[in-house]
Each structure stands twice: as structure tokens, then as C-alpha cells.
Amino acid sequence: MKLFNSSTNFESVLKKYFSFKNETLSLEPFADFLESIKRADFTDVLNFLKSNPQLTEHFKYYIHSIFKNRPFNLSLTEANILSENSFFPELKKRVLNKILPPVENENTVWYMIDNVSLSPHKDLEFFQNLPENEVDEFLKLLEASDFIIKPLVKKELIFAMNILSWRATGMAMEVEVVRMAPEYRNFDNPFLALQNELEGLAEEFENNPELQLHSKDSRYKQIKIYVEQCLEFVTIAFKNSAKYGISGKINQSLLKIRQQTNRIYEIVQLLVIDQDEDVFINSKQLVFNIIRYKSHKNNISELVNDSTRLISHLITNHTAETGSHYITSSRKEYMKMFYKASGGGIIVGALCVLKMLYGYFPGSDFFHAFLYSMNYAMGFVMIYLMGFTLATKQPAMTAATMTKVLSEEGGGTRNNTEFAHLVSQLFRSQFIAFVGNVLLSFPIALIIIYGLDVFTSQNMAIDRSDKLLKDLDPFKSKAILHASIAGFYLFISGIISGNIGNNSVFYQIPERIAKNLSIRKLFGKKFAKGLSKYYAKNWPGIVSNFWFGVFLGATAPVGLFLGLDLDIRHITFAAGNFALGLYGKDFSVDSYTFWISFVTVFLIGFFNFLVSFTLSMFLAFRSRKLNFGQVSEIYKEIFRYFLKNPLRFFIPLRSKLDQKADDLRNSTITKPEDH
């Protein structure tokens, strides 16, 4: 494609190709013309065409020739509509199409757009930014102002609607899709009704090519009603995903059905002519629609946003239900959180010693990765099953809870002060959980290493003490980076928990266990029902804690294998390692080492919390289409509330807002019968 340097080049292009009656069907003249007018004042283009009627006539003849007998239904049925029923095949296809555009049928409008415009999106912006009266005048000069009423164009539009309807009906009739909207079991399927109406319209058009729809036409009204019912079906199916869960495939199918149904409505609107000016308006709209659809066809960001938003919403929805239990309101709950965190600290103190001892075992990096991973994984699962708390597991859960409160309360009815009070409850819950973990992991690690010293007459921490203390110095190690890595893993474990919860609901695993004949015959109905409840309540937590342990344990050996300084730092383990480092040095350390290690323990906790909470908030905000700018007032209110009531962020002082904050928190918990 040629490059143009002046605003007058469009004249030379028009004179070159259209000073005579050009019979060519080549797309090069059209491509050169479009490229040249983008660098010119469009008013000059119009004036030139009007002052050269013969040249304009030749140009018009060429335009009509290259569009003649070129079907455009592909531009309506394929462009900017999902072509695959799964996310990754669709993503792969779009990436490939961006790098190597597919070979299309040359006798289609689809092929024309691909070969005339290198960037349909930019070309669309160019025409949209032009004054509307100039675009209208240009189309009239080309006698393209009334093609919407031509029989061949109407035939293409009706054919495109029928193709879209057949495809949408086929997907909507799939068993798993129908299961998502049980409300429609007692009603006629709207997709079949829509298909019948469109087939009837096609039949009418065959008998009468001059057929014209208007807004009071019963056929049009029925199509509009059925389109609305089809979209309502999809909306209900998405809404029910909170009850029944959803898979990536069903999510993609529902997105595709919605796109196809919306496209049918957009097309049928073009066929409705109530007044004479509607002919021109709809003709112009069809041109812009085709360019718009094509410009978004291979858009990867839209695919990712649309395909992952609902899944992330469901993940955070299930996570939020767990997170609501990590926020304390009363003094009793506050102390209960402390005791649960203390129990977690006891187990982590033992895990610190075990990990240190595993380091002495001879073996490969893989062997040590396995030992460390199982040490962490089994410990975390034990903490979870015993009802104890690991402080940094909370942010990923509570972030989803806070976002769910924001999205469900709505800016108009929500009192920002009440939400700020809920944040203070969250903060003090995190604070006391940190305190409980650290206060117990430090002495427990110290007691165990001392006991081993007494029984074996050997200080087993002596060889590791230098490294353990160095790792707690942010100036001599990458403690902050490693704490951030642990925070990222905490975020990932929250996603795993939510995903397992969603899949458990979607595949009805608890129900399958409760009604499994083999389990019932071997162990009885009561056992099967109990196992079902246990699975529903605990399995997501078990799996997420197991994988969190694997991530923590495998990072350092994997980093060593890759030649990278990768590791993790977690506040509770940092406190235990601090104890082991001090004991290995026989408590003979300088004041700098002691205080920098002491401060770094809490600094590690801060970055554990910051990274996992921030990432979880980002996911939760995105899943509920909340804009960070929309909640700036809430952030300000939280800061003001902190300045007025700083102690409430650390101590459970009573407040008249306690009940209202509890109501906000309880609103995030889905009732058992809803599942």
C-alpha cells in the first residue's frame, strides 16, 4: 500500500484510476483512495467530487462493480462473535489470525475489508469522527443511500438472521445450558419460537421480495419479544451460576448465545422502515455495523475480559463466603481469632524445625522440594482441619468479601461510614491473627529446638543460624521480594479455593456422594450424607491449603535449579526462623541483627498481606465491574474514620455501628438452600 505525503494526493488517485470508465475489479484503487482521504480534509474530497461529475460517475461505477454480487452475510454472522466453544481454542485462533490472517473467499465483502483496510478499527474511528452531514453527502454521491431496501440486501440480512438463530438454538438446547435456567422448563423455548418466526419471515420474503417491515408489524413485534426472552434466558442462566456453578465451556456457550441473539436484534432493526429517512439511516448504519464488527473480530482483550469475568466473579463469590468468617466484630470473636491463630502458630513453629531438619537430609533438589512441599502442605491442611488460622490466608478471602459488600449494597443505599467500620473490624482481625501466629510460633520453635538439643546434646540450628538471620535482613537479602512471592501464592490459593468451590457446585459432587449407591451399601445412608456435607464444607480448603504448601516448598529448589534467587518469606515462619537463628547463635547477636530481624518479621507480614489483598481486591473488583475511581470516596471515609477512631483498628471497642457492619458482612453469605 502506498504512502501519501500531502493532503491533495486524493486528487491524483482519483484522476489516475477514474478519469476513464474503469472496468477493473481490483481492490487496489479503492485501497489507495481510502488511504489518501485519511490524510486530507474530507470537505475538500467532497468538493472535488462535486466539481468533477464525470470522474465521480466513473468512481461510482467502480464502487458498484466491486460490491456487486459479493455476499456480506459472513460479516454479520462471524465477525466479533465467538467461533469456538472453549476459551483457549478461541484465544489460539485469534492470536493466529492476528499474526497470519486466514485465507478467505475472494468473492465476499469480508475479503474486501481484509484487503482494503489494514486496520478496520482505525478506519472506523476516522469515519465516525467525520461530520455526519459530510458522510451523508458522500454516500448520496455514490448512490449508496437506499441499498437497504434492495431485495438482494434484504435477502442477505434475513439469511444471516436465520443462520444466527439456528446456531443459538442448537447451543441453547444443550442439556448443560438448559440446566442453568430451570425457570424455563415450564415455558415454551424462546429460541425455538424465535427460529420459527425468522423462518416464517424468510418464507414471506421468498414469496414477496418487496416485503418491508415496520415497527407496528406483528412479525417484527414477535421477533422483538422472542429476542428479549432469549436474552432473559441467558441473563437468568448467568445469574443462576451462583447457585449451580458454571464451567468454562458453558460460560463460553452462554456468551456466544448472547452475542448471536444481540446480532439478530441489530439486523432486524435495519429492516424496519417507518419513514422515508429511515432508508438512508439504516443503509448508513449497515455500513458502519459491518466495519465495526470486523474491527473487533480478533480483539484478544475483549475475549479475555468477557470470558474470564464471570468465572472470576464465581471464584470470588465462593471465596467471599469463606472470607466473611475471618472478620470479627465482638470481643468474644476477637479473642476466638487470637486462640485460633495461636493454634496455627504452634503448628508452624513445629514446621519451621522440621524444614530445617529436612535441609540436612542428603538428596537431590527435587527430593528437598518434595520434602519441603509436603512439610508445608500437611501442616497447612492440619491447621485448616483443626480449625486453627494462618493469618495471611485471610486477605485473599476477606478482599472478596469487602468487594461483594461494595457491589451488592450499591452507592445510593450504602453508608460509607458503616463500611469503614467494617474495614476496621477486618483490620483488627488481621492484626490479632498476626499477633497470635507470631507469639506462638517463636516460643514453640525455640522449645522444640531446645528439646532436641537436650536429647541429642547437639545444637542443630548452629549451621543454619547465619543464613536464617541473614534472610531476615532486607538489606542483605531479598526478604521483601520473597515476602511478595508468598503473598502472590496466598492469592493463588484463594483462587484455587474459589474454583474448587465453584466446580463442586457445578458438577454436584456433594449430591453425587450423598446418593452414591456403592457408598450407601458399604457404609450406610447416614455416612454418605455426612461425607457429602464434609466434602462440601472442607474440600476447597483442603485443596487450596495443600497447593499453597506445595508452592511454598518448591519455590526455593526450583529457583536454585533455574539459577534464580527465588524463595518465600511468611510472617509466621519468619518468626519461627528468627527463634532458630537466635538459638543457633546461642543468643549472642548484636543489637542491629536482633532489631532488624525483629522488624523484618512484621515487614514480611505487611507485604504478605499487601500483595495478596491487593491482587484479590483487583480480581474481585474486576469480576463485579467496579471501577477503582468509584470507590475513592470510600477510601477517604476509611482514612477519616481511622483518624477519629484509631484504636478500633486494633482493639474490639464497642460501637453503635457494630450491628450495621454485621449486616453488611452477613449479606455476603449465601444461604445453604441457595446451593
Summary of the structure (lengths in Angstrom):
residues: 675
radius of gyration: 33.0
end to end distance: 59.0
largest distance: 107.2
contacts: 2261
relative contact order: 0.09
helix: 76%
strand: 0%
